[in-house]
Amino acid sequence: MRIGIAATVLSLTTPALASEPWEGIWAAQKDWCQYADEIGSRDPAPLQITSSRLFGLENACDITRVSKIDKLQAWIVDMTCTAEGQQYVDRELFSITQDKRLLRYTSDGFAIMMHRCSED
């Protein structure tokens, strides 16, 4: 009986390892999705975002922290990046729109609307 109760409590307090809605392959223009297998080597091409990394043309970022903004479909994403041989720290705001696109607010003041590249 004690084992059953402990297992139930543990299952209630252990966070689920679900993927975030912003994970995937994204493109600023939908027709760039045809180059999804050439990420990092072709311009234009989409970029790939995983739970730990953002990867595109001539840049790669390790995601170091993600903070969910309560009651919004938005996240503050802190990253350590390398682009063209230079290292820097960056922060972006990711938001999922009602039509399921990714809106990236960059630290330099740009807003980029991204389309998900489906894998159908």
MOPAC internal coordinates of N, CA, C and O (Angstrom, degrees):
PM7 1SCF
backbone

  N    0.0000 0     0.00 0     0.00 0    0    0    0
  C    1.4420 1     0.00 0     0.00 0    1    0    0
  C    1.5264 1   111.31 1     0.00 0    2    1    0
  O    1.2310 1   119.93 1   136.41 1    3    2    1
  N    1.3456 1   117.74 1   -43.59 1    3    2    1
  C    1.4588 1   120.85 1   179.90 1    5    3    2
  C    1.5192 1   111.76 1   -62.46 1    6    5    3
  O    1.2310 1   120.17 1   140.53 1    7    6    5
  N    1.3076 1   117.27 1   -39.47 1    7    6    5
  C    1.4614 1   120.79 1   179.51 1    9    7    6
  C    1.5259 1   110.06 1   -63.48 1   10    9    7
  O    1.2310 1   120.37 1   138.05 1   11   10    9
  N    1.3162 1   116.90 1   -41.95 1   11   10    9
  C    1.4561 1   120.63 1   179.28 1   13   11   10
  C    1.5178 1   112.49 1   -62.23 1   14   13   11
  O    1.2310 1   120.12 1   137.88 1   15   14   13
  N    1.3284 1   117.38 1   -42.12 1   15   14   13
  C    1.4586 1   121.31 1   179.01 1   17   15   14
  C    1.5229 1   110.18 1   -67.43 1   18   17   15
  O    1.2310 1   120.09 1   135.97 1   19   18   17
  N    1.3266 1   117.43 1   -44.03 1   19   18   17
  C    1.4734 1   121.15 1   179.50 1   21   19   18
  C    1.5237 1   110.74 1   -61.96 1   22   21   19
  O    1.2310 1   120.11 1   138.40 1   23   22   21
  N    1.3101 1   117.39 1   -41.60 1   23   22   21
  C    1.4708 1   120.81 1   179.56 1   25   23   22
  C    1.5219 1   110.70 1   -65.76 1   26   25   23
  O    1.2310 1   120.34 1   142.31 1   27   26   25
  N    1.3313 1   116.95 1   -37.69 1   27   26   25
  C    1.4621 1   120.35 1   178.46 1   29   27   26
  C    1.5218 1   110.69 1   -66.03 1   30   29   27
  O    1.2310 1   119.77 1   134.82 1   31   30   29
  N    1.3284 1   118.04 1   -45.18 1   31   30   29
  C    1.4626 1   121.69 1   178.80 1   33   31   30
  C    1.5176 1   110.26 1   -62.94 1   34   33   31
  O    1.2310 1   120.11 1   136.24 1   35   34   33
  N    1.3232 1   117.40 1   -43.76 1   35   34   33
  C    1.4619 1   121.32 1   179.59 1   37   35   34
  C    1.5209 1   110.70 1   -61.16 1   38   37   35
  O    1.2310 1   119.97 1   137.99 1   39   38   37
  N    1.3215 1   117.66 1   -42.01 1   39   38   37
  C    1.4654 1   119.98 1  -179.53 1   41   39   38
  C    1.5197 1   111.75 1   -67.19 1   42   41   39
  O    1.2310 1   119.53 1   153.79 1   43   42   41
  N    1.3028 1   118.50 1   -26.21 1   43   42   41
  C    1.4560 1   121.47 1   178.22 1   45   43   42
  C    1.5257 1   112.41 1   -78.70 1   46   45   43
  O    1.2310 1   120.01 1   155.39 1   47   46   45
  N    1.3261 1   117.58 1   -24.61 1   47   46   45
  C    1.4600 1   120.52 1  -175.45 1   49   47   46
  C    1.5194 1   113.25 1  -104.08 1   50   49   47
  O    1.2310 1   119.26 1   170.62 1   51   50   49
  N    1.3071 1   119.02 1    -9.38 1   51   50   49
  C    1.4576 1   121.95 1   179.39 1   53   51   50
  C    1.5214 1   109.15 1   -84.92 1   54   53   51
  O    1.2310 1   119.83 1   -57.07 1   55   54   53
  N    1.3460 1   117.93 1   122.93 1   55   54   53
  C    1.4695 1   118.76 1  -179.05 1   57   55   54
  C    1.5245 1   111.50 1   -67.16 1   58   57   55
  O    1.2310 1   121.19 1   -35.25 1   59   58   57
  N    1.3110 1   115.34 1   144.75 1   59   58   57
  C    1.4630 1   121.02 1   176.90 1   61   59   58
  C    1.5174 1   109.22 1   -73.06 1   62   61   59
  O    1.2310 1   120.29 1   -31.42 1   63   62   61
  N    1.2998 1   117.05 1   148.58 1   63   62   61
  C    1.4616 1   122.40 1   179.88 1   65   63   62
  C    1.5241 1   109.89 1   -99.60 1   66   65   63
  O    1.2310 1   120.64 1  -128.06 1   67   66   65
  N    1.2933 1   116.38 1    51.94 1   67   66   65
  C    1.4701 1   121.25 1  -179.68 1   69   67   66
  C    1.5263 1   109.38 1   -81.25 1   70   69   67
  O    1.2310 1   120.92 1   -28.92 1   71   70   69
  N    1.3131 1   115.84 1   151.08 1   71   70   69
  C    1.4600 1   119.35 1   178.11 1   73   71   70
  C    1.5230 1   109.17 1   -77.09 1   74   73   71
  O    1.2310 1   121.31 1   -25.72 1   75   74   73
  N    1.3150 1   115.09 1   154.28 1   75   74   73
  C    1.4570 1   121.33 1   178.74 1   77   75   74
  C    1.5277 1   109.09 1   -82.00 1   78   77   75
  O    1.2310 1   119.60 1   -28.28 1   79   78   77
  N    1.3289 1   118.38 1   151.72 1   79   78   77
  C    1.4674 1   120.32 1  -178.78 1   81   79   78
  C    1.5192 1   113.39 1   -66.43 1   82   81   79
  O    1.2310 1   119.55 1   163.97 1   83   82   81
  N    1.3206 1   118.46 1   -16.03 1   83   82   81
  C    1.4601 1   121.40 1   179.04 1   85   83   82
  C    1.5228 1   113.02 1   -88.44 1   86   85   83
  O    1.2310 1   119.77 1   176.32 1   87   86   85
  N    1.3095 1   118.05 1    -3.68 1   87   86   85
  C    1.4596 1   120.53 1   176.84 1   89   87   86
  C    1.5270 1   109.48 1   -75.21 1   90   89   87
  O    1.2310 1   120.54 1   -41.42 1   91   90   89
  N    1.3261 1   116.58 1   138.58 1   91   90   89
  C    1.4512 1   120.70 1   178.13 1   93   91   90
  C    1.5106 1   111.73 1   145.49 1   94   93   91
  O    1.2310 1   121.35 1    13.63 1   95   94   93
  N    1.3086 1   115.02 1  -166.37 1   95   94   93
  C    1.4623 1   122.12 1   177.51 1   97   95   94
  C    1.5185 1   106.77 1  -106.80 1   98   97   95
  O    1.2310 1   120.92 1   -52.43 1   99   98   97
  N    1.3354 1   115.84 1   127.57 1   99   98   97
  C    1.4639 1   123.21 1  -173.11 1  101   99   98
  C    1.5152 1   110.49 1  -130.00 1  102  101   99
  O    1.2310 1   120.80 1   -32.39 1  103  102  101
  N    1.3217 1   116.08 1   147.61 1  103  102  101
  C    1.4668 1   121.25 1   179.17 1  105  103  102
  C    1.5236 1   109.67 1  -136.05 1  106  105  103
  O    1.2310 1   120.87 1   -36.76 1  107  106  105
  N    1.3336 1   115.95 1   143.24 1  107  106  105
  C    1.4612 1   120.79 1   176.80 1  109  107  106
  C    1.5268 1   110.62 1   -68.31 1  110  109  107
  O    1.2310 1   120.35 1   148.56 1  111  110  109
  N    1.3207 1   116.94 1   -31.44 1  111  110  109
  C    1.4625 1   122.04 1   174.59 1  113  111  110
  C    1.5234 1   108.08 1  -124.90 1  114  113  111
  O    1.2310 1   120.97 1   -48.73 1  115  114  113
  N    1.3202 1   115.76 1   131.27 1  115  114  113
  C    1.4677 1   121.62 1  -173.40 1  117  115  114
  C    1.5325 1   112.78 1   -54.11 1  118  117  115
  O    1.2310 1   119.83 1   142.61 1  119  118  117
  N    1.3512 1   117.92 1   -37.39 1  119  118  117
  C    1.4712 1   118.81 1  -177.93 1  121  119  118
  C    1.5297 1   112.79 1   -69.11 1  122  121  119
  O    1.2310 1   119.40 1   166.53 1  123  122  121
  N    1.3153 1   118.76 1   -13.47 1  123  122  121
  C    1.4714 1   120.58 1   175.39 1  125  123  122
  C    1.5237 1   111.27 1   -69.79 1  126  125  123
  O    1.2310 1   120.07 1   161.73 1  127  126  125
  N    1.3200 1   117.47 1   -18.27 1  127  126  125
  C    1.4634 1   121.10 1  -178.70 1  129  127  126
  C    1.5262 1   112.22 1   -60.35 1  130  129  127
  O    1.2310 1   120.10 1   155.89 1  131  130  129
  N    1.3268 1   117.40 1   -24.11 1  131  130  129
  C    1.4612 1   119.52 1   178.73 1  133  131  130
  C    1.5260 1   111.93 1   -64.43 1  134  133  131
  O    1.2310 1   120.00 1   166.04 1  135  134  133
  N    1.3354 1   117.60 1   -13.96 1  135  134  133
  C    1.4618 1   122.44 1   179.83 1  137  135  134
  C    1.5283 1   112.21 1  -105.25 1  138  137  135
  O    1.2310 1   120.34 1  -157.23 1  139  138  137
  N    1.3056 1   116.96 1    22.77 1  139  138  137
  C    1.4646 1   120.92 1  -176.18 1  141  139  138
  C    1.5309 1   112.74 1   -60.65 1  142  141  139
  O    1.2310 1   120.02 1   153.26 1  143  142  141
  N    1.3192 1   117.58 1   -26.74 1  143  142  141
  C    1.4667 1   119.54 1   178.80 1  145  143  142
  C    1.5334 1   111.94 1   -82.66 1  146  145  143
  O    1.2310 1   120.05 1  -178.05 1  147  146  145
  N    1.3379 1   117.50 1     1.95 1  147  146  145
  C    1.4582 1   121.51 1  -179.45 1  149  147  146
  C    1.5307 1   112.41 1  -119.07 1  150  149  147
  O    1.2310 1   120.55 1  -157.05 1  151  150  149
  N    1.3266 1   116.55 1    22.95 1  151  150  149
  C    1.4589 1   120.44 1   179.69 1  153  151  150
  C    1.5212 1   109.62 1   -56.76 1  154  153  151
  O    1.2310 1   120.92 1   -49.42 1  155  154  153
  N    1.3142 1   115.85 1   130.58 1  155  154  153
  C    1.4558 1   121.36 1   178.89 1  157  155  154
  C    1.5047 1   114.86 1    90.50 1  158  157  155
  O    1.2310 1   120.08 1   169.13 1  159  158  157
  N    1.3372 1   117.45 1   -10.87 1  159  158  157
  C    1.4635 1   118.87 1  -177.26 1  161  159  158
  C    1.5235 1   113.52 1  -127.54 1  162  161  159
  O    1.2310 1   119.68 1   179.35 1  163  162  161
  N    1.3143 1   118.21 1    -0.65 1  163  162  161
  C    1.4650 1   121.15 1  -176.51 1  165  163  162
  C    1.5295 1   109.81 1  -137.98 1  166  165  163
  O    1.2310 1   121.21 1   -35.19 1  167  166  165
  N    1.3182 1   115.29 1   144.81 1  167  166  165
  C    1.4591 1   121.47 1   176.02 1  169  167  166
  C    1.5178 1   108.47 1  -125.73 1  170  169  167
  O    1.2310 1   118.59 1   -61.19 1  171  170  169
  N    1.3274 1   120.30 1   118.81 1  171  170  169
  C    1.4579 1   126.82 1     2.43 1  173  171  170
  C    1.5202 1   111.78 1   -85.68 1  174  173  171
  O    1.2310 1   121.46 1   -24.04 1  175  174  173
  N    1.3046 1   114.82 1   155.96 1  175  174  173
  C    1.4622 1   122.03 1   174.49 1  177  175  174
  C    1.5226 1   107.50 1  -155.85 1  178  177  175
  O    1.2310 1   120.43 1   -20.69 1  179  178  177
  N    1.3080 1   116.78 1   159.31 1  179  178  177
  C    1.4660 1   119.37 1   177.63 1  181  179  178
  C    1.5295 1   111.33 1   -72.26 1  182  181  179
  O    1.2310 1   120.91 1     1.92 1  183  182  181
  N    1.3070 1   115.86 1  -178.08 1  183  182  181
  C    1.4572 1   120.56 1   172.76 1  185  183  182
  C    1.5121 1   108.99 1  -125.02 1  186  185  183
  O    1.2310 1   121.64 1   -19.98 1  187  186  185
  N    1.3165 1   114.46 1   160.02 1  187  186  185
  C    1.4576 1   120.39 1  -178.96 1  189  187  186
  C    1.5220 1   108.52 1  -114.28 1  190  189  187
  O    1.2310 1   121.29 1   -45.79 1  191  190  189
  N    1.3300 1   115.13 1   134.21 1  191  190  189
  C    1.4569 1   120.97 1   177.18 1  193  191  190
  C    1.5234 1   107.80 1  -123.54 1  194  193  191
  O    1.2310 1   120.98 1   -55.20 1  195  194  193
  N    1.3261 1   115.74 1   124.80 1  195  194  193
  C    1.4624 1   121.83 1   174.06 1  197  195  194
  C    1.5303 1   107.33 1  -115.19 1  198  197  195
  O    1.2310 1   120.59 1     2.44 1  199  198  197
  N    1.2932 1   116.48 1  -177.56 1  199  198  197
  C    1.4668 1   119.96 1   179.23 1  201  199  198
  C    1.5232 1   111.82 1   -65.74 1  202  201  199
  O    1.2310 1   120.34 1   161.62 1  203  202  201
  N    1.3304 1   116.96 1   -18.38 1  203  202  201
  C    1.4663 1   119.78 1  -175.93 1  205  203  202
  C    1.5216 1   114.81 1  -124.71 1  206  205  203
  O    1.2310 1   120.02 1   176.95 1  207  206  205
  N    1.3463 1   117.57 1    -3.05 1  207  206  205
  C    1.4645 1   118.07 1  -172.36 1  209  207  206
  C    1.5265 1   111.93 1  -154.08 1  210  209  207
  O    1.2310 1   121.07 1   -33.82 1  211  210  209
  N    1.3281 1   115.56 1   146.18 1  211  210  209
  C    1.4598 1   123.88 1   170.22 1  213  211  210
  C    1.5169 1   105.76 1  -121.18 1  214  213  211
  O    1.2310 1   120.42 1   -53.52 1  215  214  213
  N    1.3300 1   116.81 1   126.48 1  215  214  213
  C    1.4614 1   120.88 1  -173.28 1  217  215  214
  C    1.5146 1   109.97 1  -134.13 1  218  217  215
  O    1.2310 1   120.61 1   -52.09 1  219  218  217
  N    1.3355 1   116.44 1   127.91 1  219  218  217
  C    1.4552 1   121.57 1   178.65 1  221  219  218
  C    1.5122 1   110.76 1  -145.70 1  222  221  219
  O    1.2310 1   120.72 1    23.43 1  223  222  221
  N    1.3125 1   116.23 1  -156.57 1  223  222  221
  C    1.4588 1   121.55 1  -179.34 1  225  223  222
  C    1.5237 1   109.77 1   -77.09 1  226  225  223
  O    1.2310 1   120.65 1   -58.14 1  227  226  225
  N    1.3073 1   116.35 1   121.86 1  227  226  225
  C    1.4673 1   124.37 1   177.21 1  229  227  226
  C    1.5125 1   113.83 1    57.86 1  230  229  227
  O    1.2310 1   119.85 1  -159.46 1  231  230  229
  N    1.3240 1   117.90 1    20.54 1  231  230  229
  C    1.4595 1   119.66 1   173.18 1  233  231  230
  C    1.5231 1   110.14 1  -152.11 1  234  233  231
  O    1.2310 1   122.01 1   -30.66 1  235  234  233
  N    1.3143 1   113.76 1   149.34 1  235  234  233
  C    1.4579 1   121.32 1   176.25 1  237  235  234
  C    1.5210 1   107.13 1  -147.42 1  238  237  235
  O    1.2310 1   120.94 1   -41.57 1  239  238  237
  N    1.3105 1   115.81 1   138.43 1  239  238  237
  C    1.4565 1   120.84 1  -179.42 1  241  239  238
  C    1.5235 1   109.56 1  -129.01 1  242  241  239
  O    1.2310 1   120.97 1   -44.35 1  243  242  241
  N    1.3233 1   115.76 1   135.65 1  243  242  241
  C    1.4527 1   121.03 1   169.92 1  245  243  242
  C    1.5150 1   106.67 1   -91.86 1  246  245  243
  O    1.2310 1   120.52 1   -54.12 1  247  246  245
  N    1.3117 1   116.62 1   125.88 1  247  246  245
  C    1.4581 1   121.28 1   178.76 1  249  247  246
  C    1.5202 1   107.29 1   -79.45 1  250  249  247
  O    1.2310 1   120.87 1   -61.50 1  251  250  249
  N    1.3261 1   115.94 1   118.50 1  251  250  249
  C    1.4586 1   121.18 1  -174.63 1  253  251  250
  C    1.5272 1   113.14 1  -100.28 1  254  253  251
  O    1.2310 1   120.64 1   156.93 1  255  254  253
  N    1.3190 1   116.38 1   -23.07 1  255  254  253
  C    1.4695 1   119.94 1  -179.97 1  257  255  254
  C    1.5275 1   109.18 1  -160.17 1  258  257  255
  O    1.2310 1   120.97 1   -39.06 1  259  258  257
  N    1.3148 1   115.76 1   140.94 1  259  258  257
  C    1.4582 1   121.86 1   175.73 1  261  259  258
  C    1.5236 1   107.41 1  -129.33 1  262  261  259
  O    1.2310 1   120.85 1   -52.56 1  263  262  261
  N    1.3181 1   115.97 1   127.44 1  263  262  261
  C    1.4627 1   121.27 1   178.67 1  265  263  262
  C    1.5178 1   108.83 1  -120.55 1  266  265  263
  O    1.2310 1   120.58 1   -61.79 1  267  266  265
  N    1.3201 1   116.49 1   118.21 1  267  266  265
  C    1.4681 1   122.04 1   178.15 1  269  267  266
  C    1.5132 1   108.50 1   -75.36 1  270  269  267
  O    1.2310 1   120.75 1   -44.27 1  271  270  269
  N    1.3117 1   116.16 1   135.73 1  271  270  269
  C    1.4595 1   121.09 1   174.74 1  273  271  270
  C    1.5227 1   106.71 1   -90.47 1  274  273  271
  O    1.2310 1   121.00 1   -64.26 1  275  274  273
  N    1.3044 1   115.70 1   115.74 1  275  274  273
  C    1.4630 1   121.28 1  -175.90 1  277  275  274
  C    1.5177 1   111.93 1   -53.56 1  278  277  275
  O    1.2310 1   121.41 1   -40.18 1  279  278  277
  N    1.3116 1   114.90 1   139.82 1  279  278  277
  C    1.4668 1   125.02 1   175.52 1  281  279  278
  C    1.5229 1   114.20 1    65.68 1  282  281  279
  O    1.2310 1   119.63 1  -173.17 1  283  282  281
  N    1.2911 1   118.32 1     6.83 1  283  282  281
  C    1.4635 1   121.63 1   176.40 1  285  283  282
  C    1.5199 1   108.50 1  -123.70 1  286  285  283
  O    1.2310 1   120.58 1   -22.46 1  287  286  285
  N    1.2848 1   116.50 1   157.54 1  287  286  285
  C    1.4572 1   121.76 1   173.51 1  289  287  286
  C    1.5362 1   106.10 1   -90.92 1  290  289  287
  O    1.2310 1   120.98 1  -116.87 1  291  290  289
  N    1.3590 1   115.74 1    63.13 1  291  290  289
  C    1.4631 1   120.66 1  -174.74 1  293  291  290
  C    1.5299 1   110.44 1  -146.82 1  294  293  291
  O    1.2310 1   121.42 1   -26.88 1  295  294  293
  N    1.3405 1   114.89 1   153.12 1  295  294  293
  C    1.4544 1   122.27 1  -177.67 1  297  295  294
  C    1.5233 1   109.32 1  -141.99 1  298  297  295
  O    1.2310 1   120.41 1   -39.13 1  299  298  297
  N    1.3212 1   116.83 1   140.87 1  299  298  297
  C    1.4591 1   121.89 1   169.05 1  301  299  298
  C    1.5196 1   105.85 1   -92.69 1  302  301  299
  O    1.2310 1   120.95 1   -54.60 1  303  302  301
  N    1.3310 1   115.79 1   125.40 1  303  302  301
  C    1.4551 1   121.31 1  -174.46 1  305  303  302
  C    1.5374 1   108.70 1  -118.57 1  306  305  303
  O    1.2310 1   121.05 1   -64.77 1  307  306  305
  N    1.3281 1   115.60 1   115.23 1  307  306  305
  C    1.4647 1   121.34 1   176.48 1  309  307  306
  C    1.5235 1   108.57 1   -94.98 1  310  309  307
  O    1.2310 1   121.01 1   -41.70 1  311  310  309
  N    1.3282 1   115.67 1   138.30 1  311  310  309
  C    1.4619 1   120.54 1  -174.81 1  313  311  310
  C    1.5326 1   111.12 1  -140.45 1  314  313  311
  O    1.2310 1   121.33 1   -28.17 1  315  314  313
  N    1.3133 1   115.07 1   151.83 1  315  314  313
  C    1.4568 1   122.96 1   167.39 1  317  315  314
  C    1.5183 1   105.11 1  -110.87 1  318  317  315
  O    1.2310 1   120.66 1   -57.97 1  319  318  317
  N    1.3389 1   116.35 1   122.03 1  319  318  317
  C    1.4650 1   120.50 1  -169.25 1  321  319  318
  C    1.5281 1   112.22 1  -122.08 1  322  321  319
  O    1.2310 1   121.92 1   -21.25 1  323  322  321
  N    1.3213 1   113.94 1   158.75 1  323  322  321
  C    1.4548 1   122.95 1   170.85 1  325  323  322
  C    1.5229 1   106.97 1  -131.46 1  326  325  323
  O    1.2310 1   121.12 1   -51.87 1  327  326  325
  N    1.3388 1   115.47 1   128.13 1  327  326  325
  C    1.4616 1   120.92 1   177.95 1  329  327  326
  C    1.5205 1   107.97 1  -143.12 1  330  329  327
  O    1.2310 1   121.09 1   -53.82 1  331  330  329
  N    1.3156 1   115.51 1   126.18 1  331  330  329
  C    1.4580 1   122.00 1   179.35 1  333  331  330
  C    1.5192 1   112.09 1    49.56 1  334  333  331
  O    1.2310 1   121.05 1  -138.22 1  335  334  333
  N    1.3413 1   115.60 1    41.78 1  335  334  333
  C    1.4548 1   121.47 1   176.33 1  337  335  334
  C    1.5207 1   115.53 1    83.21 1  338  337  335
  O    1.2310 1   119.52 1   176.19 1  339  338  337
  N    1.3125 1   118.52 1    -3.81 1  339  338  337
  C    1.4617 1   122.51 1  -179.21 1  341  339  338
  C    1.5297 1   110.15 1  -104.63 1  342  341  339
  O    1.2310 1   120.68 1   -40.69 1  343  342  341
  N    1.3271 1   116.30 1   139.31 1  343  342  341
  C    1.4576 1   120.68 1   176.13 1  345  343  342
  C    1.5207 1   109.54 1  -102.80 1  346  345  343
  O    1.2310 1   120.90 1   -36.01 1  347  346  345
  N    1.3298 1   115.88 1   143.99 1  347  346  345
  C    1.4563 1   120.98 1   178.51 1  349  347  346
  C    1.5252 1   109.40 1  -156.83 1  350  349  347
  O    1.2310 1   121.28 1   -16.43 1  351  350  349
  N    1.3196 1   115.16 1   163.57 1  351  350  349
  C    1.4548 1   122.32 1   176.31 1  353  351  350
  C    1.5213 1   106.70 1  -103.67 1  354  353  351
  O    1.2310 1   120.36 1   -41.34 1  355  354  353
  N    1.3339 1   116.93 1   138.66 1  355  354  353
  C    1.4584 1   120.91 1  -177.10 1  357  355  354
  C    1.5178 1   109.53 1  -137.06 1  358  357  355
  O    1.2310 1   121.49 1   -21.13 1  359  358  357
  N    1.3256 1   114.76 1   158.87 1  359  358  357
  C    1.4632 1   122.12 1   175.74 1  361  359  358
  C    1.5201 1   106.94 1  -140.08 1  362  361  359
  O    1.2310 1   121.03 1   -47.12 1  363  362  361
  N    1.3371 1   115.63 1   132.88 1  363  362  361
  C    1.4594 1   121.35 1   176.03 1  365  363  362
  C    1.5131 1   109.01 1  -131.30 1  366  365  363
  O    1.2310 1   121.86 1   -21.08 1  367  366  365
  N    1.3148 1   114.05 1   158.92 1  367  366  365
  C    1.4544 1   120.99 1   172.38 1  369  367  366
  C    1.5206 1   106.32 1  -108.96 1  370  369  367
  O    1.2310 1   120.55 1   -57.84 1  371  370  369
  N    1.3258 1   116.56 1   122.16 1  371  370  369
  C    1.4581 1   122.64 1   175.73 1  373  371  370
  C    1.5233 1   107.31 1  -101.57 1  374  373  371
  O    1.2310 1   120.78 1   -42.94 1  375  374  373
  N    1.3226 1   116.11 1   137.06 1  375  374  373
  C    1.4543 1   120.90 1   176.51 1  377  375  374
  C    1.5273 1   108.25 1  -141.00 1  378  377  375
  O    1.2310 1   120.61 1   -41.45 1  379  378  377
  N    1.3120 1   116.44 1   138.55 1  379  378  377
  C    1.4579 1   121.44 1   176.65 1  381  379  378
  C    1.5306 1   107.42 1   -98.36 1  382  381  379
  O    1.2310 1   120.78 1   -56.27 1  383  382  381
  N    1.3278 1   116.11 1   123.73 1  383  382  381
  C    1.4557 1   121.35 1  -177.81 1  385  383  382
  C    1.5313 1   110.56 1   -79.85 1  386  385  383
  O    1.2310 1   120.55 1   -10.13 1  387  386  385
  N    1.3113 1   116.55 1   169.87 1  387  386  385
  C    1.4626 1   120.59 1   178.92 1  389  387  386
  C    1.5219 1   112.08 1   -61.85 1  390  389  387
  O    1.2310 1   120.16 1   150.68 1  391  390  389
  N    1.3384 1   117.30 1   -29.32 1  391  390  389
  C    1.4614 1   119.50 1   178.22 1  393  391  390
  C    1.5289 1   112.20 1   -92.29 1  394  393  391
  O    1.2310 1   120.67 1  -159.61 1  395  394  393
  N    1.3424 1   116.33 1    20.39 1  395  394  393
  C    1.4769 1   124.59 1   171.41 1  397  395  394
  C    1.5238 1   113.80 1    68.64 1  398  397  395
  O    1.2310 1   120.32 1  -153.51 1  399  398  397
  N    1.3294 1   116.99 1    26.49 1  399  398  397
  C    1.4563 1   119.56 1   173.58 1  401  399  398
  C    1.5270 1   108.72 1   -97.38 1  402  401  399
  O    1.2310 1   120.95 1   -19.11 1  403  402  401
  N    1.3161 1   115.78 1   160.89 1  403  402  401
  C    1.4594 1   122.24 1   179.47 1  405  403  402
  C    1.5206 1   108.42 1   -99.32 1  406  405  403
  O    1.2310 1   120.78 1   -57.00 1  407  406  405
  N    1.3152 1   116.12 1   123.00 1  407  406  405
  C    1.4543 1   121.51 1   175.75 1  409  407  406
  C    1.5217 1   106.75 1  -105.67 1  410  409  407
  O    1.2310 1   121.41 1   -62.39 1  411  410  409
  N    1.3248 1   114.90 1   117.61 1  411  410  409
  C    1.4703 1   121.07 1   180.00 1  413  411  410
  C    1.5230 1   108.54 1  -106.00 1  414  413  411
  O    1.2310 1   121.03 1   -59.31 1  415  414  413
  N    1.3210 1   115.64 1   120.69 1  415  414  413
  C    1.4564 1   121.25 1   172.43 1  417  415  414
  C    1.5207 1   106.13 1   -99.05 1  418  417  415
  O    1.2310 1   120.38 1   -64.77 1  419  418  417
  N    1.3272 1   116.88 1   115.23 1  419  418  417
  C    1.4536 1   121.20 1  -175.53 1  421  419  418
  C    1.5255 1   110.92 1   -88.51 1  422  421  419
  O    1.2310 1   120.96 1   -18.44 1  423  422  421
  N    1.3194 1   115.77 1   161.56 1  423  422  421
  C    1.4627 1   120.93 1  -177.98 1  425  423  422
  C    1.5239 1   112.73 1   -67.71 1  426  425  423
  O    1.2310 1   120.14 1   161.54 1  427  426  425
  N    1.3268 1   117.35 1   -18.46 1  427  426  425
  C    1.4667 1   119.56 1   178.44 1  429  427  426
  C    1.5286 1   112.37 1   -94.86 1  430  429  427
  O    1.2310 1   120.28 1  -165.23 1  431  430  429
  N    1.3260 1   117.06 1    14.77 1  431  430  429
  C    1.4530 1   121.18 1   170.56 1  433  431  430
  C    1.5151 1   116.75 1    93.44 1  434  433  431
  O    1.2310 1   119.61 1  -171.67 1  435  434  433
  N    1.3070 1   118.34 1     8.33 1  435  434  433
  C    1.4581 1   120.78 1   179.69 1  437  435  434
  C    1.5264 1   110.65 1   -95.29 1  438  437  435
  O    1.2310 1   120.94 1   -29.55 1  439  438  437
  N    1.3102 1   115.80 1   150.45 1  439  438  437
  C    1.4581 1   122.84 1   171.82 1  441  439  438
  C    1.5220 1   106.82 1  -117.28 1  442  441  439
  O    1.2310 1   120.70 1   -55.13 1  443  442  441
  N    1.3176 1   116.26 1   124.87 1  443  442  441
  C    1.4688 1   121.37 1  -176.93 1  445  443  442
  C    1.5230 1   108.25 1  -120.85 1  446  445  443
  O    1.2310 1   120.53 1   -58.35 1  447  446  445
  N    1.3236 1   116.60 1   121.65 1  447  446  445
  C    1.4585 1   121.72 1   176.87 1  449  447  446
  C    1.5223 1   107.89 1   -90.65 1  450  449  447
  O    1.2310 1   120.60 1   -54.40 1  451  450  449
  N    1.3192 1   116.46 1   125.60 1  451  450  449
  C    1.4572 1   121.73 1  -176.04 1  453  451  450
  C    1.5347 1   110.24 1  -116.20 1  454  453  451
  O    1.2310 1   121.14 1   -36.67 1  455  454  453
  N    1.3401 1   115.43 1   143.33 1  455  454  453
  C    1.4685 1   123.01 1   174.96 1  457  455  454
  C    1.5174 1   108.50 1   -99.89 1  458  457  455
  O    1.2310 1   120.56 1   -40.85 1  459  458  457
  N    1.3121 1   116.53 1   139.15 1  459  458  457
  C    1.4757 1   119.84 1   176.11 1  461  459  458
  C    1.5169 1   108.59 1   -75.18 1  462  461  459
  O    1.2310 1   120.94 1   -47.33 1  463  462  461
  N    1.3199 1   115.80 1   132.67 1  463  462  461
  C    1.4620 1   121.21 1   173.60 1  465  463  462
  C    1.5160 1   107.19 1   -88.33 1  466  465  463
  O    1.2310 1   120.44 1   -71.64 1  467  466  465
  N    1.3122 1   116.77 1   108.36 1  467  466  465
  C    1.4583 1   120.23 1  -178.57 1  469  467  466
  C    1.5010 1   109.22 1   -73.64 1  470  469  467
  O    1.2310 1   121.55 1   -20.56 1  471  470  469
  N    1.2902 1   114.64 1   159.44 1  471  470  469
  C    1.4723 1   120.08 1  -178.60 1  473  471  470
  C    1.5148 1   110.67 1  -108.32 1  474  473  471
  O    1.2310 1   120.16 1  -147.95 1  475  474  473
  N    1.3577 1   117.30 1    32.05 1  475  474  473
  C    1.4644 1   119.55 1   178.98 1  477  475  474
  C    1.5073 1   110.22 1   -78.04 1  478  477  475
  O    1.2310 1   120.10 1   180.00 1  479  478  477

